[in-house]
Amino acid sequence: MHPSDQRTLLLPLQHPSTTPLGGHLTAPKASSAPETPVHEKPDAMSLTPPLTPLRSDIVRSTASSDLGRIEQDTQRVVGLKTSDAIVDFGMSLTPTADEMLSWQKIVPRPCTKRYQRQGPTSSDQELGRGAWSTVFRAACLQFQPSTTPTPPTSPGSSPSKPTVNQLLAVKVAARRDAHDILYQEARILTYLHSSAYASRYLVPFHGYDIASRSLVMDAVPLNLDTHAKSCLKTARLNFTTRTMFDPVCGAREWKAFATQLINGLAFLHSRSCIHGDIKPANILLRPNGDDPPEAYTALYCDFSSSRISSGDSRNDEDRSQQLTALTPEFTSPEVFTSLYSTSAVATMASDVYALGVTLVVAAIGTSPYAGASMEMQKLGMAREGRVLEFAGQGEQGTRVMRGRIVEQCLKGALEKSIENRSTVGQWKRDVDAVFDNSMRLNKM
């Protein structure tokens, strides 16, 4: 969740206490979040070399009287384990009764890290802002005993000094009615990270800070939206008849993103998780070092619109968690249609469609509806479900031309009809076949 011009629409639900904010009606998801008081966190002092001495009141320690109970509850969850057997991510799995019981008993993993926000002001600390929350940059602190002789310490003081060993992202509610949504997101992340495969596809999750009711994760500052726009600027400067058919980020990098993200979506769906808000701003790019085969690893983040499905149908009718927010440019036609009813809900099929649009943006560096002169016109184009057609009419249309790599890889995922749209397993097999054939023909 990072700054972006992809506007998220907050959806009104049947909730008597709903109040408008910024012209949008909103309502929280139902959850079992405990009614703990909200503790305001004082602004932290900045960390500068040498380290500024820390006041105890600005270092966030997550220990609480509930920590032991929550750890015990987490260990008692049926089926919760640190590693799984190899899963065929091409399958859309029906959860067993034990697996659903496992999910229903999940409580958020408690965060035991101590951290401090970085930057002298809130704006300097902010990594991103979304519909329900704000993400702040923080430093994970590790306290080590001081080796320098010091005078006797006063009662309550600590002779240890902090060192920063990791950068973190702390996600806090931007409004009071978002606390339940963040609690539910923490449950989902705890459930997903019970699999050893989660670290390959998701931003690492360190737990739920009970005292401040916030989520603590790895800090990954770069997202796919920002990266695609940067690549577009470079591609415009280097536009030639040789490069005009390649994605703006390059064929090799786009192929890596497509493979990583489709595999990641297959993992989510194999765990019966529907993301609900896939878009470039919710894909973070972690650098892979100085000289790796791929420069970045694409990771999913922001599960505030996610849910755990009770069945394997792509058109899941489980209405226990309605949509609370959506981004129109990445919304599938059937979800647009369901907005006229009282049961709008994301499905596995709408996840596939949203990822297809996301990969179009990664290929052309901008919205497929960039030719629209007004937001209402863009919304109307998105409803029509003709993403590749509209993208092909834009400035970078040659990059999604029919018969080329991008179009071949995405056409099944972007079918307007849900009956004709590929499942993530089918999509994965089709993309693998396209890449294999392309390598043989030496076109990439």
BELVEN-V561102 format. One record per residue. N is the residue number from 1. PSI is psi in radians with two decimals (999 if undefined). NEAR is the number of other ideal C-beta (glycine too) atoms within 8 Angstrom. D_CENTER is the distance of its C-alpha to the mean C-alpha in Angstrom with 2 decimals. Layout:
BEGIN
n=N psi=PSI near=NEAR d_center=D_CENTER
n=N psi=PSI near=NEAR d_center=D_CENTER
END
This chain:
BEGIN
n=1 psi=1.84 near=12 d_center=6.66
n=2 psi=2.85 near=12 d_center=9.90
n=3 psi=2.38 near=5 d_center=13.20
n=4 psi=2.77 near=10 d_center=13.64
n=5 psi=0.16 near=3 d_center=16.30
n=6 psi=1.84 near=11 d_center=14.13
n=7 psi=2.26 near=7 d_center=15.45
n=8 psi=2.29 near=10 d_center=13.81
n=9 psi=2.12 near=9 d_center=16.62
n=10 psi=2.33 near=11 d_center=17.07
n=11 psi=2.39 near=13 d_center=19.08
n=12 psi=2.39 near=8 d_center=22.23
n=13 psi=3.03 near=8 d_center=22.89
n=14 psi=1.62 near=4 d_center=26.24
n=15 psi=2.03 near=8 d_center=26.34
n=16 psi=-0.42 near=3 d_center=29.55
n=17 psi=0.20 near=5 d_center=28.15
n=18 psi=2.38 near=10 d_center=25.61
n=19 psi=2.55 near=7 d_center=26.14
n=20 psi=2.60 near=8 d_center=25.15
n=21 psi=2.13 near=8 d_center=23.21
n=22 psi=0.53 near=4 d_center=23.28
n=23 psi=0.04 near=4 d_center=24.85
n=24 psi=2.46 near=8 d_center=22.26
n=25 psi=2.42 near=9 d_center=22.97
n=26 psi=2.82 near=17 d_center=20.38
n=27 psi=2.55 near=10 d_center=20.57
n=28 psi=2.77 near=12 d_center=18.66
n=29 psi=2.67 near=9 d_center=17.73
n=30 psi=2.44 near=6 d_center=20.41
n=31 psi=3.04 near=10 d_center=19.96
n=32 psi=0.55 near=4 d_center=22.29
n=33 psi=2.33 near=9 d_center=21.22
n=34 psi=2.56 near=5 d_center=24.38
n=35 psi=1.23 near=3 d_center=26.19
n=36 psi=2.55 near=7 d_center=26.18
n=37 psi=2.62 near=3 d_center=27.29
n=38 psi=2.22 near=7 d_center=25.01
n=39 psi=2.10 near=6 d_center=25.93
n=40 psi=2.37 near=4 d_center=25.60
n=41 psi=2.11 near=9 d_center=24.82
n=42 psi=2.66 near=6 d_center=27.31
n=43 psi=2.41 near=8 d_center=26.35
n=44 psi=2.67 near=11 d_center=26.38
n=45 psi=2.59 near=10 d_center=28.82
n=46 psi=2.61 near=9 d_center=27.63
n=47 psi=2.09 near=9 d_center=27.98
n=48 psi=2.56 near=6 d_center=30.52
n=49 psi=2.29 near=3 d_center=32.69
n=50 psi=2.85 near=4 d_center=34.67
n=51 psi=2.31 near=11 d_center=32.39
n=52 psi=2.34 near=8 d_center=33.30
n=53 psi=2.42 near=4 d_center=34.62
n=54 psi=2.42 near=11 d_center=32.17
n=55 psi=2.51 near=7 d_center=33.19
n=56 psi=-0.43 near=6 d_center=32.33
n=57 psi=-0.13 near=5 d_center=31.06
n=58 psi=0.01 near=13 d_center=28.11
n=59 psi=2.16 near=12 d_center=26.80
n=60 psi=1.93 near=13 d_center=24.22
n=61 psi=2.28 near=5 d_center=25.42
n=62 psi=0.11 near=15 d_center=23.61
n=63 psi=2.41 near=5 d_center=26.77
n=64 psi=2.96 near=8 d_center=27.99
n=65 psi=-0.34 near=3 d_center=30.53
n=66 psi=-0.13 near=9 d_center=27.88
n=67 psi=-0.85 near=12 d_center=26.37
n=68 psi=-0.73 near=6 d_center=28.94
n=69 psi=-0.74 near=7 d_center=28.74
n=70 psi=-0.69 near=12 d_center=24.99
n=71 psi=-0.70 near=9 d_center=25.27
n=72 psi=-0.73 near=8 d_center=28.12
n=73 psi=-0.72 near=10 d_center=26.33
n=74 psi=-0.71 near=13 d_center=23.36
n=75 psi=-0.45 near=7 d_center=25.96
n=76 psi=-0.17 near=7 d_center=27.74
n=77 psi=2.29 near=11 d_center=24.86
n=78 psi=2.21 near=8 d_center=26.20
n=79 psi=-0.09 near=8 d_center=24.69
n=80 psi=2.21 near=9 d_center=22.29
n=81 psi=2.86 near=6 d_center=22.70
n=82 psi=-0.28 near=4 d_center=21.40
n=83 psi=2.60 near=5 d_center=21.82
n=84 psi=2.81 near=8 d_center=22.17
n=85 psi=2.89 near=3 d_center=24.61
n=86 psi=2.26 near=4 d_center=23.57
n=87 psi=2.40 near=10 d_center=21.73
n=88 psi=1.70 near=6 d_center=22.41
n=89 psi=-0.18 near=12 d_center=18.96
n=90 psi=-0.17 near=9 d_center=21.01
n=91 psi=2.59 near=8 d_center=22.00
n=92 psi=1.77 near=11 d_center=20.62
n=93 psi=2.45 near=9 d_center=21.79
n=94 psi=2.13 near=6 d_center=23.45
n=95 psi=2.46 near=11 d_center=22.80
n=96 psi=2.97 near=6 d_center=26.09
n=97 psi=-0.68 near=5 d_center=27.53
n=98 psi=-0.67 near=8 d_center=26.96
n=99 psi=-0.71 near=10 d_center=23.26
n=100 psi=-0.64 near=10 d_center=22.86
n=101 psi=-0.68 near=10 d_center=25.02
n=102 psi=-0.85 near=13 d_center=22.84
n=103 psi=-0.76 near=11 d_center=19.75
n=104 psi=-0.46 near=6 d_center=21.98
n=105 psi=-0.07 near=10 d_center=23.25
n=106 psi=2.32 near=12 d_center=20.03
n=107 psi=2.66 near=9 d_center=19.98
n=108 psi=2.45 near=12 d_center=17.35
n=109 psi=2.20 near=11 d_center=18.03
n=110 psi=2.43 near=14 d_center=19.92
n=111 psi=2.25 near=11 d_center=19.13
n=112 psi=0.06 near=7 d_center=22.37
n=113 psi=2.64 near=10 d_center=21.60
n=114 psi=2.35 near=10 d_center=23.51
n=115 psi=2.88 near=13 d_center=22.00
n=116 psi=2.34 near=15 d_center=23.02
n=117 psi=2.56 near=14 d_center=21.34
n=118 psi=2.52 near=12 d_center=22.29
n=119 psi=2.52 near=10 d_center=24.13
n=120 psi=-0.42 near=5 d_center=27.13
n=121 psi=2.89 near=7 d_center=25.53
n=122 psi=-0.65 near=8 d_center=22.43
n=123 psi=-0.59 near=6 d_center=21.68
n=124 psi=-0.53 near=9 d_center=21.95
n=125 psi=-0.37 near=13 d_center=19.62
n=126 psi=2.22 near=11 d_center=16.82
n=127 psi=-0.57 near=10 d_center=13.78
n=128 psi=2.94 near=11 d_center=12.17
n=129 psi=2.38 near=9 d_center=12.68
n=130 psi=-2.94 near=12 d_center=11.22
n=131 psi=-0.62 near=9 d_center=13.22
n=132 psi=-0.25 near=13 d_center=13.48
n=133 psi=2.96 near=15 d_center=12.84
n=134 psi=2.45 near=10 d_center=13.48
n=135 psi=2.23 near=14 d_center=12.21
n=136 psi=2.59 near=13 d_center=15.32
n=137 psi=2.43 near=14 d_center=16.41
n=138 psi=2.81 near=17 d_center=18.55
n=139 psi=2.28 near=13 d_center=20.86
n=140 psi=2.23 near=12 d_center=21.31
n=141 psi=2.37 near=13 d_center=25.05
n=142 psi=2.13 near=8 d_center=27.48
n=143 psi=2.26 near=9 d_center=30.99
n=144 psi=2.49 near=8 d_center=33.93
n=145 psi=2.43 near=5 d_center=37.60
n=146 psi=2.38 near=8 d_center=39.50
n=147 psi=-0.09 near=3 d_center=42.39
n=148 psi=2.23 near=4 d_center=44.21
n=149 psi=2.33 near=2 d_center=47.13
n=150 psi=2.77 near=6 d_center=46.62
n=151 psi=2.83 near=3 d_center=48.85
n=152 psi=2.39 near=3 d_center=48.53
n=153 psi=2.61 near=8 d_center=45.36
n=154 psi=2.77 near=5 d_center=45.61
n=155 psi=2.39 near=4 d_center=44.48
n=156 psi=-0.21 near=3 d_center=40.74
n=157 psi=2.84 near=6 d_center=39.89
n=158 psi=2.30 near=6 d_center=38.14
n=159 psi=-0.10 near=7 d_center=39.69
n=160 psi=2.78 near=8 d_center=36.40
n=161 psi=2.56 near=7 d_center=34.39
n=162 psi=2.57 near=12 d_center=30.60
n=163 psi=2.56 near=9 d_center=28.97
n=164 psi=2.09 near=11 d_center=25.43
n=165 psi=0.02 near=6 d_center=24.00
n=166 psi=2.50 near=7 d_center=20.21
n=167 psi=2.38 near=11 d_center=17.85
n=168 psi=2.82 near=15 d_center=15.28
n=169 psi=2.21 near=15 d_center=12.72
n=170 psi=2.07 near=16 d_center=13.81
n=171 psi=2.07 near=13 d_center=12.02
n=172 psi=2.69 near=12 d_center=14.95
n=173 psi=2.36 near=12 d_center=15.88
n=174 psi=-0.15 near=9 d_center=17.14
n=175 psi=2.77 near=8 d_center=19.66
n=176 psi=-0.61 near=6 d_center=21.58
n=177 psi=0.16 near=11 d_center=20.42
n=178 psi=-0.11 near=12 d_center=16.76
n=179 psi=-0.73 near=12 d_center=17.75
n=180 psi=-0.63 near=12 d_center=17.82
n=181 psi=-0.74 near=16 d_center=14.32
n=182 psi=-0.62 near=17 d_center=13.01
n=183 psi=-0.76 near=14 d_center=15.50
n=184 psi=-0.68 near=11 d_center=14.29
n=185 psi=-0.69 near=12 d_center=10.66
n=186 psi=-0.65 near=13 d_center=12.53
n=187 psi=-0.79 near=12 d_center=14.58
n=188 psi=-0.77 near=13 d_center=11.95
n=189 psi=-0.65 near=14 d_center=10.50
n=190 psi=-0.78 near=16 d_center=14.22
n=191 psi=-0.82 near=13 d_center=15.06
n=192 psi=-0.69 near=14 d_center=12.64
n=193 psi=0.01 near=12 d_center=13.69
n=194 psi=-0.19 near=9 d_center=17.25
n=195 psi=2.43 near=10 d_center=17.09
n=196 psi=-0.33 near=7 d_center=17.92
n=197 psi=-0.29 near=9 d_center=15.80
n=198 psi=-0.66 near=12 d_center=12.44
n=199 psi=-0.33 near=8 d_center=13.00
n=200 psi=-0.49 near=8 d_center=13.31
n=201 psi=-0.26 near=12 d_center=9.96
n=202 psi=2.65 near=14 d_center=7.45
n=203 psi=2.21 near=11 d_center=7.56
n=204 psi=2.34 near=8 d_center=10.82
n=205 psi=2.19 near=14 d_center=11.29
n=206 psi=-0.13 near=9 d_center=14.82
n=207 psi=3.14 near=15 d_center=15.45
n=208 psi=2.14 near=14 d_center=16.28
n=209 psi=1.85 near=13 d_center=18.87
n=210 psi=-0.75 near=13 d_center=21.38
n=211 psi=-0.74 near=9 d_center=23.57
n=212 psi=-0.05 near=9 d_center=21.16
n=213 psi=0.88 near=14 d_center=18.74
n=214 psi=2.84 near=11 d_center=15.70
n=215 psi=2.44 near=13 d_center=12.84
n=216 psi=2.17 near=17 d_center=13.49
n=217 psi=3.02 near=13 d_center=11.30
n=218 psi=2.55 near=11 d_center=12.17
n=219 psi=2.10 near=10 d_center=12.41
n=220 psi=1.64 near=11 d_center=11.17
n=221 psi=-0.48 near=5 d_center=12.60
n=222 psi=2.30 near=9 d_center=12.38
n=223 psi=2.91 near=14 d_center=9.90
n=224 psi=-0.55 near=15 d_center=11.03
n=225 psi=-0.86 near=14 d_center=12.46
n=226 psi=-0.74 near=10 d_center=14.67
n=227 psi=-0.75 near=12 d_center=15.66
n=228 psi=-0.69 near=15 d_center=16.70
n=229 psi=-0.68 near=10 d_center=18.79
n=230 psi=-0.72 near=8 d_center=20.41
n=231 psi=-0.60 near=12 d_center=21.27
n=232 psi=-0.74 near=13 d_center=22.80
n=233 psi=-0.76 near=8 d_center=25.13
n=234 psi=-0.71 near=9 d_center=26.32
n=235 psi=-0.60 near=12 d_center=26.73
n=236 psi=-0.66 near=7 d_center=28.92
n=237 psi=-0.55 near=6 d_center=31.13
n=238 psi=0.41 near=7 d_center=31.51
n=239 psi=2.14 near=7 d_center=31.87
n=240 psi=3.00 near=6 d_center=34.60
n=241 psi=-0.32 near=4 d_center=35.75
n=242 psi=-0.57 near=4 d_center=34.41
n=243 psi=-0.12 near=9 d_center=30.79
n=244 psi=-0.32 near=9 d_center=30.56
n=245 psi=-0.13 near=7 d_center=29.22
n=246 psi=2.67 near=9 d_center=26.48
n=247 psi=2.66 near=12 d_center=22.84
n=248 psi=-0.48 near=15 d_center=22.68
n=249 psi=0.01 near=12 d_center=20.82
n=250 psi=2.54 near=9 d_center=23.49
n=251 psi=-0.73 near=9 d_center=23.94
n=252 psi=-0.78 near=8 d_center=23.21
n=253 psi=-0.70 near=12 d_center=19.88
n=254 psi=-0.70 near=15 d_center=18.75
n=255 psi=-0.73 near=11 d_center=19.97
n=256 psi=-0.78 near=12 d_center=17.99
n=257 psi=-0.80 near=14 d_center=14.66
n=258 psi=-0.81 near=12 d_center=15.73
n=259 psi=-0.82 near=10 d_center=16.81
n=260 psi=-0.77 near=11 d_center=13.83
n=261 psi=-0.64 near=14 d_center=11.31
n=262 psi=-0.73 near=13 d_center=13.96
n=263 psi=-0.70 near=12 d_center=14.67
n=264 psi=-0.72 near=14 d_center=11.14
n=265 psi=-0.64 near=15 d_center=11.24
n=266 psi=-0.68 near=13 d_center=14.75
n=267 psi=-0.85 near=15 d_center=13.78
n=268 psi=-0.81 near=14 d_center=11.55
n=269 psi=-0.52 near=15 d_center=14.48
n=270 psi=-0.39 near=12 d_center=16.99
n=271 psi=0.21 near=10 d_center=15.75
n=272 psi=0.45 near=13 d_center=16.13
n=273 psi=2.21 near=14 d_center=12.50
n=274 psi=2.10 near=16 d_center=11.60
n=275 psi=-0.92 near=15 d_center=8.00
n=276 psi=-0.25 near=13 d_center=9.78
n=277 psi=0.94 near=16 d_center=7.93
n=278 psi=2.24 near=13 d_center=7.17
n=279 psi=2.87 near=15 d_center=8.46
n=280 psi=-0.60 near=13 d_center=9.21
n=281 psi=-0.33 near=13 d_center=8.04
n=282 psi=0.29 near=13 d_center=4.26
n=283 psi=2.00 near=16 d_center=5.74
n=284 psi=2.55 near=14 d_center=7.42
n=285 psi=1.96 near=13 d_center=10.99
n=286 psi=2.15 near=9 d_center=12.96
n=287 psi=2.51 near=7 d_center=16.71
n=288 psi=0.18 near=8 d_center=18.84
n=289 psi=-2.93 near=5 d_center=22.07
n=290 psi=-0.77 near=3 d_center=25.17
n=291 psi=1.09 near=3 d_center=26.16
n=292 psi=2.98 near=7 d_center=23.86
n=293 psi=-0.70 near=3 d_center=23.91
n=294 psi=2.46 near=9 d_center=20.48
n=295 psi=-0.55 near=6 d_center=19.54
n=296 psi=2.72 near=13 d_center=15.77
n=297 psi=2.21 near=8 d_center=13.43
n=298 psi=2.22 near=13 d_center=10.22
n=299 psi=2.45 near=13 d_center=7.28
n=300 psi=2.52 near=17 d_center=3.99
n=301 psi=3.10 near=12 d_center=1.75
n=302 psi=1.51 near=9 d_center=3.35
n=303 psi=0.50 near=13 d_center=5.65
n=304 psi=-0.31 near=15 d_center=8.46
n=305 psi=0.19 near=12 d_center=9.62
n=306 psi=2.87 near=12 d_center=9.62
n=307 psi=2.79 near=12 d_center=13.01
n=308 psi=2.08 near=11 d_center=15.16
n=309 psi=2.59 near=13 d_center=17.73
n=310 psi=0.00 near=9 d_center=21.36
n=311 psi=-3.13 near=8 d_center=22.47
n=312 psi=0.08 near=8 d_center=21.95
n=313 psi=2.40 near=6 d_center=22.85
n=314 psi=-0.46 near=10 d_center=20.65
n=315 psi=0.97 near=8 d_center=21.99
n=316 psi=2.28 near=12 d_center=21.38
n=317 psi=0.16 near=5 d_center=23.59
n=318 psi=1.94 near=10 d_center=22.19
n=319 psi=0.36 near=7 d_center=21.99
n=320 psi=-0.43 near=6 d_center=21.31
n=321 psi=1.76 near=8 d_center=18.06
n=322 psi=2.84 near=11 d_center=18.34
n=323 psi=2.37 near=11 d_center=15.84
n=324 psi=-0.30 near=15 d_center=15.59
n=325 psi=2.64 near=14 d_center=13.84
n=326 psi=2.78 near=14 d_center=13.31
n=327 psi=1.90 near=12 d_center=13.34
n=328 psi=-0.68 near=11 d_center=16.75
n=329 psi=-0.38 near=12 d_center=16.54
n=330 psi=0.29 near=13 d_center=13.98
n=331 psi=2.36 near=11 d_center=15.69
n=332 psi=2.72 near=11 d_center=18.08
n=333 psi=-0.68 near=9 d_center=21.79
n=334 psi=-0.52 near=11 d_center=22.25
n=335 psi=-0.68 near=15 d_center=19.63
n=336 psi=-0.79 near=11 d_center=21.46
n=337 psi=-0.70 near=7 d_center=24.65
n=338 psi=-0.25 near=10 d_center=23.56
n=339 psi=-0.38 near=8 d_center=22.87
n=340 psi=-0.21 near=4 d_center=26.66
n=341 psi=-3.06 near=6 d_center=26.85
n=342 psi=0.25 near=5 d_center=25.77
n=343 psi=0.72 near=7 d_center=23.47
n=344 psi=2.25 near=10 d_center=20.53
n=345 psi=2.47 near=13 d_center=17.89
n=346 psi=2.62 near=13 d_center=15.08
n=347 psi=3.05 near=13 d_center=16.24
n=348 psi=-0.64 near=13 d_center=15.59
n=349 psi=-0.67 near=13 d_center=17.57
n=350 psi=-0.51 near=14 d_center=15.54
n=351 psi=-0.77 near=17 d_center=12.36
n=352 psi=-0.78 near=15 d_center=14.69
n=353 psi=-0.79 near=13 d_center=15.92
n=354 psi=-0.68 near=15 d_center=12.70
n=355 psi=-0.61 near=13 d_center=11.89
n=356 psi=-0.80 near=12 d_center=15.57
n=357 psi=-0.68 near=14 d_center=15.48
n=358 psi=-0.72 near=15 d_center=12.61
n=359 psi=-0.44 near=15 d_center=14.96
n=360 psi=-0.79 near=16 d_center=17.83
n=361 psi=-0.71 near=15 d_center=16.43
n=362 psi=-0.48 near=15 d_center=16.02
n=363 psi=-0.62 near=14 d_center=19.64
n=364 psi=-0.20 near=15 d_center=21.26
n=365 psi=0.07 near=13 d_center=19.38
n=366 psi=3.10 near=12 d_center=19.38
n=367 psi=2.47 near=7 d_center=18.95
n=368 psi=-0.24 near=14 d_center=21.08
n=369 psi=0.45 near=11 d_center=22.69
n=370 psi=-0.37 near=8 d_center=23.60
n=371 psi=-0.18 near=7 d_center=27.24
n=372 psi=2.40 near=9 d_center=27.04
n=373 psi=-0.38 near=4 d_center=29.12
n=374 psi=2.76 near=6 d_center=27.69
n=375 psi=-0.66 near=7 d_center=24.50
n=376 psi=-0.63 near=6 d_center=26.41
n=377 psi=-0.71 near=10 d_center=27.38
n=378 psi=-0.72 near=13 d_center=23.83
n=379 psi=-0.74 near=9 d_center=22.92
n=380 psi=-0.67 near=8 d_center=25.98
n=381 psi=-0.70 near=11 d_center=25.10
n=382 psi=-0.63 near=11 d_center=21.64
n=383 psi=-0.47 near=8 d_center=23.47
n=384 psi=-0.33 near=8 d_center=25.79
n=385 psi=0.59 near=8 d_center=23.40
n=386 psi=1.01 near=8 d_center=25.05
n=387 psi=-0.91 near=11 d_center=22.21
n=388 psi=-0.60 near=13 d_center=24.02
n=389 psi=-0.82 near=7 d_center=27.26
n=390 psi=-0.69 near=12 d_center=26.10
n=391 psi=-0.64 near=13 d_center=24.32
n=392 psi=-0.34 near=10 d_center=27.60
n=393 psi=-0.09 near=7 d_center=29.58
n=394 psi=-3.07 near=12 d_center=27.78
n=395 psi=-0.63 near=5 d_center=28.66
n=396 psi=0.49 near=14 d_center=26.67
n=397 psi=-0.49 near=11 d_center=27.75
n=398 psi=-0.36 near=7 d_center=29.46
n=399 psi=-0.26 near=14 d_center=26.20
n=400 psi=0.44 near=15 d_center=25.41
n=401 psi=2.54 near=10 d_center=29.09
n=402 psi=2.36 near=5 d_center=30.17
n=403 psi=-0.23 near=5 d_center=30.95
n=404 psi=2.99 near=10 d_center=28.88
n=405 psi=-0.87 near=11 d_center=26.06
n=406 psi=-0.83 near=13 d_center=23.11
n=407 psi=-0.74 near=12 d_center=24.89
n=408 psi=-0.67 near=9 d_center=25.96
n=409 psi=-0.54 near=12 d_center=22.52
n=410 psi=-0.23 near=13 d_center=20.83
n=411 psi=-0.65 near=9 d_center=23.71
n=412 psi=-0.61 near=10 d_center=23.26
n=413 psi=-0.38 near=12 d_center=19.63
n=414 psi=0.31 near=14 d_center=20.65
n=415 psi=2.34 near=10 d_center=23.69
n=416 psi=-0.71 near=8 d_center=24.26
n=417 psi=2.28 near=6 d_center=25.84
n=418 psi=-0.49 near=10 d_center=23.73
n=419 psi=-0.53 near=4 d_center=26.75
n=420 psi=-0.18 near=6 d_center=26.72
n=421 psi=2.50 near=14 d_center=23.03
n=422 psi=2.54 near=10 d_center=22.09
n=423 psi=2.92 near=11 d_center=20.31
n=424 psi=-0.55 near=16 d_center=17.69
n=425 psi=-0.78 near=11 d_center=20.59
n=426 psi=-0.75 near=10 d_center=22.99
n=427 psi=-0.77 near=13 d_center=20.67
n=428 psi=-0.77 near=13 d_center=20.17
n=429 psi=-0.71 near=9 d_center=23.97
n=430 psi=-0.76 near=11 d_center=24.71
n=431 psi=-0.72 near=12 d_center=22.60
n=432 psi=-0.71 near=8 d_center=24.19
n=433 psi=-0.71 near=8 d_center=27.55
n=434 psi=-0.80 near=11 d_center=27.03
n=435 psi=-0.72 near=12 d_center=26.11
n=436 psi=-0.77 near=8 d_center=29.06
n=437 psi=-0.67 near=8 d_center=31.41
n=438 psi=-0.69 near=10 d_center=30.35
n=439 psi=-0.66 near=8 d_center=31.05
n=440 psi=-0.64 near=6 d_center=34.40
n=441 psi=-0.09 near=6 d_center=35.25
n=442 psi=0.78 near=5 d_center=34.06
n=443 psi=-0.18 near=5 d_center=32.34
n=444 psi=999 near=9 d_center=29.19
END
